[in-house]
Amino acid sequence: MKVGIIGLPQTGKTSLYNALTRSQVDLNKYGSTEVNVSVIPVPDPRFDHAVAMCEPKKITPAVIEFTEGGARIEREERQADKFGADFFVSVRNSEALVFVIRAFDDSVIPAPPEGINPRREAEKVLEELLLADLMAVEGRLERLEKARSQKRQSPAEAAEQQVIAKIKEHLDTFQPVRTLALTEDEKRSVRSFAFVSGKPVILVANVGEDDAAETLPEIAKPLAEYAAEQGVPFISLCAKVEMEIAQMEPEEEKEFLEAMGLSAAARDRLIRAAYAALGLVSFFTVGEDEVRAWTITRGTNAVGAAEKIHSDLARGFIRAEVIGWDEFQSVQGCWDAAKDAGKMHLETKEYPVKDGDIVHIRFKV
């Protein structure tokens, strides 16, 4: 999974990147065109428990890639926001976006000329993303209509034109592509567009150190209300504090989080939000050789999960041996112990794999 971190200048994007990835990227490189990319394991206590129970020779957690710096937005003198030339290239390559919004006052980092207004900032940037998609579909519709009028439009282009027109009608009402219901065939026909307003967005209010606890400060409440109106996930955090937490040892981190009134580090909360926004779940394969976490779309059936592991497993699928997470956790031991305790059940191709399932595939090629 690829997640892009975006936001206006001096909102705390690099600090959040450091917090999420345990990196130490220099914060004093304002205006830099450097792109920071880091792939990190997905924190999951279920995976940790399976590793402890099975003591495998190899462990392979799920991973998530964070990118920061490639998608730049600059403030112009007239308080309009200007997207860098590389902005849409970077954003279109991301599967989800983390939009960092300033919700703190700071004597070192001056406030923008128009003042600190998190909701207005979010509305403005998300509107620009929507307008970028609208321009793209209008241009494509013109070309498709020209081809139709000249009687050289293919059946695939005719079908695409119908979908693009549907998307334009939706965008004209200032609704992002992500809120438009499309069939799987319709999605396939426009996949190459990688609509920026179609990507899941997580709004992050970067608050001051005094507001680092999970109690939402007044300055961020309008932004939280806006997120609820838009139906997008919202997280409040202090990137500066979270960056410090990321450099701590596990025990020290736990004590610090408790002292700060935080239930979990930002990276854990944000990654969970990204999974939820993308409709993703994890299943596991376990054994003495390897414990591995696999990421799939919620609702994926057993043969789809088998395909994720290896195409041969899907091609020769017979049955899925499944142990639910709660059942696995109730037994002290690995797969065999849970199976001997009667926790395993057999499932057919159509079984929807659930979050946390332990899965073994019976197959014959």
C-alpha positions as CSV (number, residue, x, y, z in Angstrom):
1,M,0.0,0.0,0.0
2,K,1.3,3.4,-1.0
3,V,0.3,6.5,1.0
4,G,1.3,10.0,0.0
5,I,1.6,12.8,2.6
6,I,0.4,16.2,1.3
7,G,-0.2,19.6,2.7
8,L,0.6,23.3,2.4
9,P,4.1,24.5,3.4
10,Q,5.2,24.4,7.1
11,T,2.2,22.3,8.3
12,G,4.4,19.5,9.7
13,K,4.5,17.0,6.8
14,T,8.1,16.1,7.3
15,S,7.7,15.8,11.1
16,L,4.8,13.4,10.6
17,Y,6.8,11.5,8.0
18,N,9.6,11.1,10.6
19,A,7.1,10.0,13.2
20,L,5.5,7.4,11.0
21,T,8.7,5.9,9.6
22,R,11.1,6.5,12.5
23,S,13.2,8.5,10.1
24,Q,15.3,11.6,10.9
25,V,14.8,13.7,7.8
26,D,16.1,17.3,8.2
27,L,13.2,19.6,9.1
28,N,15.0,22.8,8.0
29,K,14.9,22.2,4.2
30,Y,12.0,24.4,3.3
31,G,11.4,24.5,-0.4
32,S,13.5,21.3,-1.0
33,T,12.4,19.2,-4.0
34,E,13.8,16.0,-2.3
35,V,11.3,13.1,-2.2
36,N,11.3,11.0,1.0
37,V,10.2,7.4,0.6
38,S,10.1,4.7,3.3
39,V,8.6,1.3,3.6
40,I,7.7,0.2,7.1
41,P,6.1,-2.9,8.7
42,V,2.5,-2.5,9.6
43,P,2.1,-2.6,13.4
44,D,-0.2,-5.5,14.3
45,P,-0.4,-7.1,17.7
46,R,-2.0,-10.2,16.1
47,F,1.0,-10.7,13.9
48,D,3.3,-10.3,17.0
49,H,1.2,-12.9,18.9
50,A,1.4,-15.4,16.0
51,V,5.2,-15.0,15.9
52,A,5.4,-15.6,19.6
53,M,3.3,-18.7,19.4
54,C,4.9,-20.3,16.3
55,E,8.5,-19.2,16.8
56,P,9.1,-19.4,13.0
57,K,12.4,-19.3,11.1
58,K,11.2,-16.3,9.1
59,I,8.7,-13.5,9.7
60,T,7.1,-11.3,7.0
61,P,4.8,-8.6,8.2
62,A,2.6,-6.5,6.0
63,V,4.2,-3.3,4.8
64,I,3.1,0.2,4.0
65,E,5.0,2.8,1.9
66,F,4.9,6.5,2.9
67,T,6.0,9.2,0.5
68,E,6.6,12.9,1.4
69,G,8.1,15.8,-0.5
70,G,7.0,14.8,-4.0
71,A,3.6,16.4,-3.9
72,R,4.3,20.1,-3.3
73,I,1.8,22.9,-2.8
74,E,3.1,26.4,-2.6
75,R,1.4,29.5,-1.2
76,E,1.2,32.4,-3.5
77,E,1.2,36.0,-2.5
78,R,-2.5,36.5,-3.2
79,Q,-3.4,33.7,-0.8
80,A,-4.1,31.2,-3.6
81,D,-2.4,27.8,-3.5
82,K,-0.2,26.7,-6.4
83,F,0.4,23.0,-7.0
84,G,4.0,22.2,-8.0
85,A,4.5,20.7,-11.5
86,D,5.2,17.3,-9.9
87,F,2.2,17.3,-7.6
88,F,-0.3,15.3,-9.6
89,V,2.3,12.8,-10.8
90,S,3.2,12.0,-7.2
91,V,-0.4,12.0,-6.0
92,R,-1.7,9.8,-8.8
93,N,0.9,7.2,-7.8
94,S,-0.5,7.0,-4.3
95,E,-3.3,4.7,-3.2
96,A,-4.4,7.0,-0.3
97,L,-3.5,10.5,0.8
98,V,-2.7,11.9,4.3
99,F,-3.5,15.6,4.2
100,V,-1.7,17.4,7.0
101,I,-3.3,20.6,8.1
102,R,-1.9,23.2,10.5
103,A,-3.8,23.6,13.7
104,F,-1.1,25.1,15.9
105,D,0.3,28.5,16.6
106,D,4.1,28.9,16.9
107,S,6.4,31.8,17.5
108,V,9.1,30.2,15.3
109,I,7.0,29.2,12.4
110,P,4.9,32.3,11.4
111,A,1.3,32.0,10.5
112,P,0.2,32.4,6.9
113,P,-1.0,35.9,5.9
114,E,-4.7,34.7,6.0
115,G,-4.3,33.3,9.5
116,I,-4.6,29.8,10.8
117,N,-7.9,28.3,9.7
118,P,-7.8,24.5,9.4
119,R,-11.2,24.0,7.8
120,R,-10.7,26.7,5.2
121,E,-7.3,25.1,4.3
122,A,-8.9,21.7,3.9
123,E,-11.8,23.0,1.8
124,K,-9.5,24.9,-0.5
125,V,-7.0,22.2,-1.3
126,L,-9.6,19.4,-1.7
127,E,-11.6,21.7,-4.0
128,E,-8.5,22.2,-6.1
129,L,-8.0,18.4,-6.4
130,L,-11.6,18.1,-7.5
131,L,-11.2,20.8,-10.1
132,A,-8.1,19.1,-11.5
133,D,-10.2,16.0,-12.1
134,L,-12.9,18.1,-13.7
135,M,-10.4,19.6,-16.2
136,A,-9.1,16.1,-17.0
137,V,-12.6,14.7,-17.8
138,E,-13.6,17.7,-19.8
139,G,-10.6,17.4,-22.0
140,R,-11.1,13.7,-22.5
141,L,-14.8,14.2,-23.3
142,E,-13.9,16.7,-26.0
143,R,-11.6,14.2,-27.6
144,L,-14.1,11.3,-27.3
145,E,-16.9,13.5,-28.8
146,K,-14.7,14.5,-31.7
147,A,-13.9,10.8,-32.4
148,R,-17.7,10.0,-32.2
149,S,-18.7,12.8,-34.6
150,Q,-16.0,11.7,-37.1
151,K,-17.3,8.1,-36.8
152,R,-14.0,6.7,-35.7
153,Q,-14.9,5.9,-32.1
154,S,-14.3,2.3,-31.0
155,P,-16.8,0.4,-28.8
156,A,-14.4,0.7,-25.9
157,E,-14.2,4.5,-26.3
158,A,-18.0,4.7,-26.6
159,A,-18.3,2.9,-23.2
160,E,-15.6,5.1,-21.7
161,Q,-17.5,8.2,-22.8
162,Q,-20.6,7.2,-20.9
163,V,-18.5,6.6,-17.7
164,I,-16.6,9.9,-18.1
165,A,-19.9,11.8,-18.7
166,K,-21.2,10.2,-15.5
167,I,-18.1,11.3,-13.6
168,K,-18.3,14.9,-15.0
169,E,-21.9,15.2,-13.9
170,H,-20.9,14.2,-10.4
171,L,-17.9,16.5,-10.3
172,D,-20.1,19.4,-11.5
173,T,-22.0,19.2,-8.2
174,F,-18.7,19.6,-6.4
175,Q,-18.7,16.0,-5.2
176,P,-15.4,14.1,-5.4
177,V,-15.0,10.9,-7.4
178,R,-14.6,8.8,-4.3
179,T,-18.2,9.4,-3.4
180,L,-19.5,8.2,-6.8
181,A,-20.7,4.6,-7.0
182,L,-19.2,2.9,-10.1
183,T,-19.4,-0.7,-11.2
184,E,-16.3,-2.8,-11.5
185,D,-16.4,-2.5,-15.3
186,E,-16.8,1.3,-15.0
187,K,-13.8,1.5,-12.7
188,R,-11.7,-0.5,-15.0
189,S,-12.6,1.7,-18.0
190,V,-11.2,4.9,-16.2
191,R,-8.5,3.3,-14.0
192,S,-5.7,5.0,-16.1
193,F,-7.0,8.4,-15.0
194,A,-6.1,7.7,-11.3
195,F,-8.5,10.5,-10.3
196,V,-7.0,12.5,-7.4
197,S,-10.4,13.2,-5.9
198,G,-11.1,9.5,-6.1
199,K,-8.4,8.5,-3.7
200,P,-9.2,8.0,0.0
201,V,-8.1,11.0,2.1
202,I,-7.3,11.1,5.8
203,L,-7.4,14.6,7.3
204,V,-4.7,15.1,10.0
205,A,-4.9,18.1,12.3
206,N,-1.4,18.9,13.4
207,V,-1.9,20.5,16.8
208,G,0.5,22.2,19.2
209,E,2.4,20.4,21.9
210,D,-0.1,21.6,24.6
211,D,-2.9,19.9,22.7
212,A,-1.0,16.6,22.1
213,A,-3.5,14.6,24.1
214,E,-6.4,13.0,22.3
215,T,-8.9,15.6,23.6
216,L,-9.6,17.7,20.5
217,P,-8.6,21.4,20.8
218,E,-11.1,24.1,19.8
219,I,-9.0,25.2,16.8
220,A,-9.4,21.7,15.2
221,K,-13.1,21.2,15.9
222,P,-14.4,22.9,12.7
223,L,-12.0,20.6,10.7
224,A,-13.3,17.5,12.5
225,E,-16.9,18.7,11.6
226,Y,-15.8,19.1,8.0
227,A,-14.3,15.6,7.9
228,A,-17.6,14.2,9.2
229,E,-19.5,16.1,6.5
230,Q,-17.2,14.8,3.8
231,G,-17.2,11.2,5.2
232,V,-13.5,11.1,5.5
233,P,-11.3,9.8,8.4
234,F,-9.9,12.5,10.8
235,I,-7.0,12.3,13.2
236,S,-5.7,14.9,15.6
237,L,-2.0,14.7,16.6
238,C,1.1,16.7,17.4
239,A,3.6,15.7,14.8
240,K,6.5,17.2,16.8
241,V,5.7,15.1,19.9
242,E,5.0,12.0,17.7
243,M,8.4,12.4,16.1
244,E,10.0,12.3,19.5
245,I,8.0,9.2,20.5
246,A,9.1,7.4,17.4
247,Q,12.8,7.5,18.5
248,M,12.0,5.9,21.9
249,E,12.5,2.3,22.9
250,P,9.2,0.3,23.2
251,E,8.9,0.4,27.0
252,E,9.8,4.1,27.2
253,E,7.3,4.8,24.4
254,K,4.5,3.1,26.3
255,E,5.2,5.1,29.5
256,F,5.4,8.3,27.5
257,L,2.1,7.7,25.7
258,E,0.3,7.0,29.0
259,A,1.8,10.2,30.5
260,M,0.6,12.2,27.5
261,G,-2.9,10.7,27.6
262,L,-2.5,8.9,24.2
263,S,-3.9,5.5,23.6
264,A,-1.5,4.7,20.7
265,A,1.3,6.3,18.7
266,A,0.2,8.3,15.6
267,R,1.7,5.7,13.2
268,D,-0.6,3.0,14.7
269,R,-3.7,5.2,14.6
270,L,-3.0,6.5,11.1
271,I,-2.2,3.1,9.6
272,R,-5.4,1.7,11.0
273,A,-7.2,4.7,9.4
274,A,-5.5,4.1,6.1
275,Y,-6.6,0.4,6.1
276,A,-10.1,1.3,6.9
277,A,-10.2,4.1,4.3
278,L,-9.0,1.7,1.6
279,G,-11.3,-1.2,2.8
280,L,-8.3,-3.4,3.6
281,V,-8.0,-6.3,6.0
282,S,-5.2,-8.7,6.9
283,F,-5.1,-12.5,7.0
284,F,-2.2,-14.7,8.1
285,T,-0.4,-17.8,7.2
286,V,1.5,-19.4,10.1
287,G,3.9,-22.3,10.7
288,E,7.3,-23.2,11.9
289,D,8.9,-22.0,8.6
290,E,7.2,-18.6,8.4
291,V,4.6,-16.4,9.8
292,R,3.3,-13.9,7.2
293,A,0.7,-11.2,7.0
294,W,-1.2,-10.7,3.8
295,T,-3.2,-7.6,2.9
296,I,-6.4,-8.0,0.9
297,T,-9.6,-6.0,0.1
298,R,-12.4,-6.6,2.6
299,G,-14.8,-9.2,1.1
300,T,-12.1,-11.0,-0.9
301,N,-13.1,-14.7,-1.1
302,A,-10.9,-17.7,-0.3
303,V,-9.7,-18.3,-3.8
304,G,-8.8,-14.6,-4.1
305,A,-6.7,-14.9,-0.9
306,A,-5.1,-18.0,-2.4
307,E,-4.2,-16.0,-5.5
308,K,-2.6,-13.4,-3.2
309,I,-0.3,-16.1,-1.9
310,H,0.5,-17.8,-5.2
311,S,-1.3,-18.3,-8.5
312,D,-0.8,-22.1,-8.3
313,L,-2.8,-22.1,-5.1
314,A,-5.7,-20.4,-6.8
315,R,-5.5,-22.5,-9.9
316,G,-5.5,-25.8,-8.0
317,F,-7.8,-24.6,-5.1
318,I,-9.6,-27.5,-3.3
319,R,-10.5,-26.1,0.1
320,A,-9.4,-23.4,2.6
321,E,-8.5,-24.4,6.1
322,V,-9.4,-21.5,8.3
323,I,-9.0,-20.6,12.0
324,G,-10.6,-17.4,13.1
325,W,-8.4,-15.0,15.0
326,D,-10.3,-15.3,18.3
327,E,-10.2,-19.1,18.1
328,F,-6.4,-19.0,17.3
329,Q,-5.8,-16.7,20.2
330,S,-7.6,-18.9,22.6
331,V,-5.0,-21.7,22.2
332,Q,-1.5,-21.7,23.4
333,G,0.5,-22.8,20.4
334,C,0.7,-22.6,16.6
335,W,-1.4,-24.0,13.8
336,D,-1.3,-27.7,14.9
337,A,-2.3,-26.9,18.4
338,A,-5.3,-24.9,17.3
339,K,-6.2,-27.6,14.8
340,D,-6.0,-30.3,17.4
341,A,-8.2,-28.2,19.6
342,G,-10.9,-28.3,17.0
343,K,-10.7,-24.7,16.0
344,M,-10.1,-25.2,12.3
345,H,-13.0,-25.3,9.8
346,L,-13.1,-26.0,6.0
347,E,-14.3,-23.4,3.6
348,T,-15.1,-23.3,-0.2
349,K,-13.9,-20.8,-2.8
350,E,-16.6,-18.3,-2.0
351,Y,-15.8,-18.0,1.7
352,P,-15.2,-14.3,2.4
353,V,-11.9,-14.1,4.3
354,K,-12.3,-12.2,7.5
355,D,-9.8,-9.8,9.1
356,G,-7.4,-11.8,11.2
357,D,-8.2,-15.2,9.8
358,I,-5.4,-17.8,9.8
359,V,-5.6,-19.5,6.4
360,H,-4.0,-22.6,4.9
361,I,-4.9,-23.6,1.3
362,R,-5.4,-27.2,0.2
363,F,-4.6,-27.3,-3.5
364,K,-3.6,-29.7,-6.3
365,V,-2.1,-28.6,-9.6
